[in-house]
């Protein structure tokens, strides 16, 4: 097996992200990551104090990835919501971890910055945080209901999402 120095931090985190998407957060173990990167599990403790630290690193990488995507989406609130939802569908287990793993405020703030800027532009600095919270809570709730299979009454869920964005937009405008 390769020595621990041959498994970079990025490789370990990427392996962790793959494991999370395949097995959920509960599948993320030091042993599973070690096997994926070709080292012995004890060697990972040179890079991470414990599984919780590894979990935070994997979640942090997810937040960074989402941040990059949101930054490239521009400053339209509806487009930011679409990118957020699309990311959730692409990486559902990582999406779930974003709201369940305890992370530092700075890490949590990073992906919200594009939405805060967009909301400040539309509603002013004073209302930006409240508007952003409203938008994020609606989109997150919608996505979580999708994942739970809660939209069982028929109809097109994508059409419903776009309808909700229009309503959200008209409700947010001053």
N, C-alpha and C positions, 0 to 999 in steps of 0.2 A: 504494500500500500504506500502511496505517496506520503511524504512527511507533511506535517501541518502547514509548513511554509509554502507548499505547492498548492494548497487550497486557499485562494485569496478570499478576502472578506466579501468581495463582490460575488464570487462563485458560491460561497456559502449562503449568502442572502438570496441569490437567484434560485438556488436549490430549495431553500426554505419556501420561497414564493411558489415554486412548482408543486411542492408537497402540499402546501395549504390549498391550492386550487384543486388538487386531486383528492385530498383526504380531509380537508377542513382543518381548522386550527388545532383540533385534538390530535391530528396526525403528525403535527410538527413536533418531532422529538429529536434530541441530539443524535440518537442512533440512526434515524431515518435520513437526516441531513448528512451525517458522516458517510453512510453508505452511498448516497447520491454523489458526493464529491470525491469519494475514494480515499477516505482517511479513517482512522479509528475515532470512535466517539469521544474518548477522553481528551484527544488533542483539540477538540473544539472549545474546551474550557480555557484554553490559552487565549481565545478570542472573545468568548462570552462567559460571564460568570455562571450563568444558569439558563434554563429554557426560557424563563421570562425575559431575560435580556435579548435572547435570540428572537423571541416573539416581537418585542418592541423594535428590533432592527428590521425585521421583515415588514412590520406595519409601517415603520418610517419610510422604507423604500416604496411602499405602496402610496403613501401620502405624497412623496416626492414625484412619483410617476404621474399621479393624478394632477398635481400642481402644474407640471410641464404641459400636460394636455389642456388644462383650463387656461393657462397663460396664452396658448396658441389659438384659443377660441375667440379671442376678441373681447369686446366689452358689451355685447348684447346679452341681456339677462336670460332670454329664452334659449339662445345658443349655448350659453354656459350650462343651463339645465339639461339640454340635450346631450352635451358632452359628458356631464356627470352621470346621467342615466346610462349612456352607452358604455362608459367605463364600468359601471356596476354590473352590467350584463356580461361584459367581457371577463371580469374578474370578480364573480359574485362572493367567493369566500373571503377574498381580500377586502372587498367592500364591507362585508359584515364585521371583519376585524377592526375596521377603522372606528367603529362606534363602540367596540367592546374592550379593546386593549387600552390600558391607561398610558397616555402619551403626554409629553411635555406640551404646554400651551403653544410654544413656538412651532412645533411640528404640526399641530392641529390648525394653526392660523395660516400656514403657508398655502394650502389649497383653497382657502377661503378668500385670499387677497384679491384675485381677479373679480370675484363677485362683489366684494366690498367696494372696490373701485367703480364697478359698473353701477352699483346702487348709489354711491356718493354722487356720481355724475347725474343720475336721474332724479334722486330725491334729496340730495344735499348730505353733507357730512353728519348732521344731527340725526337723520333717520336711516343712514346707511346700514348700521348694524342691525336694527330691527327689521328692515326690509330684507336683508340677507338671511337672517334667521328664519323669517317667514318663508322665503323661497326655498331654502335648504330643507326645512322641515317638511314642506309639501312634497318636494321631489323625493326625498328620502322615504317618506311614508308611502308614496306611490310605488316606488321600487320595491320596498319591503312587502307591500301587498301583492305585487306581481310575483315575487319570489315565493310567497306563501300560497299562491294559487287562489287568492281571494276574489279575483275578478271572474266569477263563474256565470254571470248572467248573460253572457253572449256579447256580441259587439266586438269591435276592433280596439284592442288596448292601446295601440299606437295612436289611433284617432282620439281616443279618450285622453291620452297624455297631451296631445297638441291642443285639444279643447281646454284642458286644465291650464296649459301655459297661457292661452289667450285670456282666460278668466283671471289667472294670476296677474298677468300683465295689466289688465284693465283695473283690477282691484288695487294694484300697487301704485298706479300713476296718480300723482297729486291732483 
